[in-house]
Amino acid sequence: MRKFRPQPGFVVQAFRFALDPNATQETALRSHCGAARAAYNWAVGWVTASWWQRHAEATYGIGEGELTEWRPWSLPALRKAFNGAKHTDPRFAGWWEDNSKEAYNTGLSNAAAAFDNYAKSKQGTRRGRPVGMPRFKSKRKARLACRFTTGTIRVEPDGRHVTLPRLGTIRVHEPTAKLLTRVQAGIARILSATVRHERGRWFVSFQTETAREFQRVARPGVAVGIDLGVKTLAVLADSTGQIRQVSNPRHLDTALRHLRRASRTVSRRRGPDRRTGRKPSRRWEKANTRRNKVHHRVANLRTDALHKLTTAVTAEYGTVVVEDLNVAGMLRNRRLARRIADAGFAEIRRQLTYKTKRNGCRIVTADRWYPSSKTCSGCGAVKAKLPLHVRTYTCDACGLVIDRDDNAARNLAALAATATGTGVAGDQDTAKVSKPRGADRKTRTTRPGRKAGAGRAGGTTLPHQRQTETRDRTQAQAPRLR
């Protein structure tokens, strides 16, 4: 399927609003999201049934040419098969007409994407961690979401209602003026709408094709280096020598007292038990709702604070330098995991990446092994060791004494002059800084296999003896069961 490309001068932008549905509309929303989950599970079962059948036939000694044919998982093939099965399948025959066709198309599209990701991961052409076979979605754990691409999708002229297919007109919590004015002016066109239930509320996101609007920054010739931390959320050091610190709000720590009290109340109620099939009591559901509100408030406060920080940075500086932090590895530290997750390091970098494109400035990503804290911002000398508990940097060469985070931010700001790139709007550069002599990487060395192979002692092999792993081999046929 061809990917949508906006016309020149336009970009794809989403506008999100909180919905305020009544009881009937909320029931319809849950029904549509449940239909999407049911269609996804049907597609997963329909495709994998042929895989298991082929696997069973192969154990019987049946030849390759006589095995059951592979069932395709492309979206047109799944849609055609589902349209033929929904009339006779008892799982859909009694109620499939109650929902929009877009609900079932959402589940089938997600299933097709899941199978594509699995195939590419098996062939070694997909970046990131290996992806397993698609699994069925649980009714208890699946996120409620549904996407509409056809039908009546519009923002009402009053600015307080939206209209969706089969759901009708739904009131929103906040005015839709920021999207309505663009649509009425002819500079925005609605492509699709996605409804989602998260943090205890319903949201609708309109994907639009809108005219690109560059917001000029206040100081386009100034670069800023951002050093993220736990005690201080961010230290901003610009190329003019100014250093500012943004304190960490620590929203989770503030709410821990209320969260503990709410959790104790939930633990005293009769909750659900899947092993015995026990249903939760009404008092447990009310207590769990109160506890979830505490979590939702913390998440909303964190999102608001991070958006304000990243918006202020991208609106002032022409070049932003950030670090390539291994957040997933940092979360393995049981002493700091909760505070690192509460700070939102990865979310800050994600927001800076797309907001710099929107404002027409540049973002530079420092190499993960660049010793920003160990390098002296005055003379450039690099320390071999600098423990984390040492919060003041003292240079042995020039005698500079400076705060550790301030020193790292100044070094990051200096990278803007050495980073390569075009400097155009949205150009994301990576500063290729070599590791200075004496600065250790502290990486975990790869251990040789315990079983000795045909190579050298200890199981190690020479370069010409290395074998290709299974996940790196390209497969000419459809993926098999593992």
N, C-alpha and C positions, 0 to 999 in steps of 0.2 A: 504494500500500500504506500502510495506516494505521500511524503510528508508535506504538510501545509507550509507554504512560504508566503509571508506578507508581501504586499506590493512595495515598491521602492518608496522610502520615506515614511513607512508605517512599521509598527512593531506589534507583537502580540502581548497584551497586558491584561491582567485579571483584576476585577473589582469585586470585593467580598463584602457581604452585608449579613447581619444577623437577622434571622427570621423570627416572627412572632405568630406562629400558627395556632389556630383554635384546636379543639379536641378532635374534630373530624379530619382536619387537614393533617394533624400529626399522625393519626392512624393511617392516612393515605401515604404519608411520607415513609413511615415504617414499612408499609406493605410494598412500596416500590423498592426500597433498599433490600428487603427480604427477597423479592423476586430476582434482583441482581445477584444475590448470593446463591439462590437456588439454581439459576442458570449457569453460574460459574461452576458449582459442584456437578451439575449435569455434564458440562463440557469436559471436566477433568475425568469423570467416570467413563464417559463415552470414548475418549481417546485412549485412556490407559487400559480399557477393556481389551482392545486389540493387542496391546503390548503383552498383557498377561496371557492372552490366548496363544499368541505366537510363542511365548516362553514355554507354555505347557505343551504345545505341539512339538516343539523342538526336543523336549525330554522324551517324547514317544518315538523319536527316530524319524519324524517326517522331514522330507527334504526341504531345502530353502525355497525352491520354486513352488511348493505346494502349501506353504504356510499361509495363514490368513493375511490379507492385505493390510498394510498400515492405514490407519484412519488419519486423514489430514487434520491439522489444527489451525489452518488459516481462518480468518474471520468469515469470509464468504462461505467456506465449507461448513463451519460450525453453525452459521445462521441457517443455512439450507437444511441441515440435518435436524436442528432444533425445531424449525417450523413444521417439519413432518412428524416430529415426535410429540409435540405439545398437545395435539388433539387426542392422542391415544394413551400417552403416559399417565398413569393415575396420579403421579405427583404434580401434574400441571392441568389435567383435563378439567377439573372442577373450578379453577379460579384464575387461570392465566389471563382471561379477558378483563379482569378487574384492574389491571395495571397497564401503563403505557408500554409500547413495544421497546421504547428506549431503555426501560429498566432491564429487560432481558438482554438487549444489545450491550449494555454495560458489563454484565457478567461474562458474556461471550467474548467481548473485546479484551477484558482482563485475563481470561483464560488463554486466549491466543498469544497475548504478550508474555504470559508466564511460560508457556511452552517454548516460545522463541528464545527467551532468556536462558532456559535450561539447555536448549540445543546449542546455543552459542557458547555457553559455559563449558559444555562437554567437548566442543571442538576447539576450545582455547582462544576464541575470537572475542570473548567478552571480558572487559576490564573489571577489576574488583575481585571480591571473594567468590569462590565457586558457588553456584546456585543449584540447589537440589530439584528433584522432580516436584511439580505442582501438587499440593495437598488440598484436601477438602477444607472448606472454611466452616468453623463452628458457629452455630447460631448464638452462642453465649459470648464468644470472643470477637467475632468479625465486626469490623468497623462499618457503620451504616453510611452508605454513600451511593449515589445514583447520578448518572450524567445524561443530559438531554442535548441532542444535537439537531433535532428537527422538531417541527411543530411551533406552537405559539410561545415564543420566548421573548419577553419584552419587559421594559421598565415603564410603569404607568406614569402618565403626565403629572399626577399629583405629587410624585416624588416620595410616596410612603408605601407603595405597593409594587409587587412584581407578579408577573403572570408566567406560569409554567404549564407544560402539556399535562392534561388529565388531572392536575392538581388545582388549577384555577388561580385566582388572584389571592396572594398571601401578603399580609402586612409585614413590614420590616421595622426593626427597632430604631434605625437611624435613617435620616434622609438619604436618598439616592442621587442627590444633585450632582455629585462629581462625575457620575456616569451619564445621567440624564442630559446634562448640558452638552456633553460631547456628542451624544447620539442625535440630539435635536439640531446641533450645528453641522452635522454631516461629517465629522472627523473621527467617528468611531462606529464600528459595526459589530454587533453581538454574534459570536460564532457558536458558542455553546454555554450551557449552564450546568453546574454541578452542585447538588445539595449534599450536605454532610452533617452528621451529628457528632459533635465533639465538645468536651468540657461542659456537658450538660445542656447544650443549646444547639439549635439548628442554624446552619449557615448556608448561604448560596453564593457561589463564585461564578461571575460572568467572565468568560474568556472572550476578549474583544480584539479586533484589529483596529488600532488607533494610531493617529498621527504621532510621529516621534517629536517630543518636545524636550530640548536640551535646557537644563537649568544651569546657568553660568555660575561658577564657583566664585567666592569672594576674593580668594587669593590664588589665582591659577598658577603662579610661578613658584609657589612654596610647597615643599614636600614635608610630610609628617611621617614619623615612625611610631608604631603602636606596639607597646609591650604589654601583653595581657598577664594578669596575675590573680591571685586569690585574695590577698589582703587588700590590694588596690586593684580594682577591676581593669583599669587601663592607664598607662602613662604615655602621654602624647608629647613628643619632642619634635619640633619642626626645624627646618633648615635655617631659620633665623636665630636659633638658640633658645627659643622660648620652650619651657617645659611645664606641662599641666598634668594634674592627676585627677582621675575620675574614681571616686570612692565606690566600693562594692556595696550595693544596697542590701545584699544577703536576705532576700525575701523569704527564703525557706527557713533560715534560722529564726527570723522574727515570728514565723507562724508555727514553729515546732511545738510550742506550749499548747496552742489550740489543737494542733494535729494529734498530739498524744492524748489529750482528753477525749477527742472525738473517736480515736481508735480504741480506747479503753471501753467506751460506751458500745461500740460495735461488737467488741469481743464478748460482751456480757449478754448479747442478744442471741437468739437462735438463728444461726445463719444457714446457708444452703450446704448440702453435703451430697456430692455426686456419687459417692460410693453406695450410700443407702437410698438415694433418691429423695432426700428430705428437702422440702421447699423452705425458703426463708420466711420468717415471720414479718408481719407488717411493721413491727417496731424495729426489726433489723434493717428493713429497707429504708425507713425514715432516718435511722442513725447513719446508715451508709451514705445516704444522700447528703446529710450534713457534713460528713467527712469529705466527700468528693468536692463540696463547695469550697472547702479550705484549699484543696489541691488546685482547683480551677482558679481561685483568686491568686495564688502564688504564681501560676503559669501566666495569667494575664498581666500581673505586675511585672514579671520578668520580660515578657514580650514588649510591653510598653517602654520599659527602660532601655532595652537594647535598640529598639527602633529610634528612640530619641538620640541615643549616642551616635549610631551610625549615620543618621540623617544629618546631624550637626557636623560630623567629620567630613562627609562627602560634599557638603554644601560650602565648605570653607577652603579646603586644600585641593590643589590640582593633581598631586601625586600622593598616594597612600601606600605605605610599605607595611606589610604584615608578615608574621612568621608562619611557616608551614608546620603547625603543631600536630603532634601525634596524640590527638585527644583520646582515641580509643585505648592507646597504651597508658595514658595518664590516668584513665579511669580504673586501671587495675590496682592502683595504689589505694589500699583500703582506708588509709588515714586521710586522704584528700579527695577521694572520689565524690563524696557528697557535695563538697564545696566547689569542685571543678564543674560538676554537672549543673549546679545552681548558677554558676557564673555564665555558662553558655558560650564557651570559646568558639565552637564550630558555628554557632548561629551568627556570631559577630562577623566572622569571615564571610559567611554566605551572604549576609546582607550587604557587606561592603562590596562584594563582587558585583552584584547587580545594580547597586545604587551608583557606583562609579561609572558604569555604562550609561545610566540614565542621565547623569550630570555631565557627561563628556570629559571626565578626568581619567587618570590612569591608576591602576593598582599593580604593585610590585610585590611578589611573594618571595621572601628570602628562603634560601635553601634550608632544609630541615636541620642540617648539621652545621649551619653557620653559627659560630660561638659568639653570639651577640652579648652575652653577659660576661664572658671571659676576656673579651677584647677591650683594651683601653680606648676610650673615645677621644683621648687627647693625643697619644703618640702611636697608637696602633699595636702596642705590645699585647701578647696573648698569654694568659695564664694557663698552665697545664691542668690545674685543679682549682675548682671554686665550689665548695660545698653549698648546699641549698640554704643552710642555716646562716651563712655569712651574708648579711644584708647590705654591707658597705663594701664597695670596691676600692681597693688601695693598690695603685700601680707601683710596682717595684722599680720601674724604669724612670718615670717622670715624677712620681710622687703624687699623682692625682688621687684625691679622695672624693668619692661621689657615691650617691645611693646606687645600689645594684640595678634597680629597675630604670632609673634615670639614665644610667650608662648604657643599658641595652637599648632603650628607645633612641638615644642619640646615634648609636651605631646603625640602627635600622634606618633612620632618616638619612644617614650618609650613603646608604646603598642606592638611593634614588638617582644619584649622579653617575653611578657605575653600571646600573642595570641597562641592558640592551632592549631595544624595542622601538616601535614606530612612534609611540606617544599619542596615537589617535584615540578617539573616544572608545572606551571599552577595551583597550588593548591590555591584556593581562600578561605581564612579564614575570619571569622567574630569574632572580639574580643568581647566576652560577658562580658562587664564591667557593674557591678551593679551600680545603681544610688547612689552616695554618699549622706549621710545625709545632708540636707540643700539645695541641688541643685534641683530647681523646673524644671518640665518638660514643663510647660506652654502648656498643652494640653487642648483641648476643651472638657468639660465633656458632656456626652450624656444626653440630656434632656428627661425627661419622657414624654410619650404621653399625649396630652391634654384631650383625652377622657378616662374616667375611665372605666376599664374593670372589669373582675371578680376578679382581684387581690386586691392589697392594694390601699389605697387612692392615688389619683394623677395618676392612670394608671400604676403604677409600679407592677411588678410581682415577686414572689419568684422564686428561681431557678427551683423548680419542676413544676412551672406553666408556664415556658417560652415555646413559640411555635416556631416551625421551620418556617423560612420565605419561600416564594414561590420559590425564586431562589436557595435555598439550598436543595430542594426536588429532588430526582432522579426520572426521568420519564421513564416508561417502554416502552412507545410508542414515535413516532416522535413528535417533538414540535408542539404545536398548535399556532394559531394566537393569538396575545395579544389583 
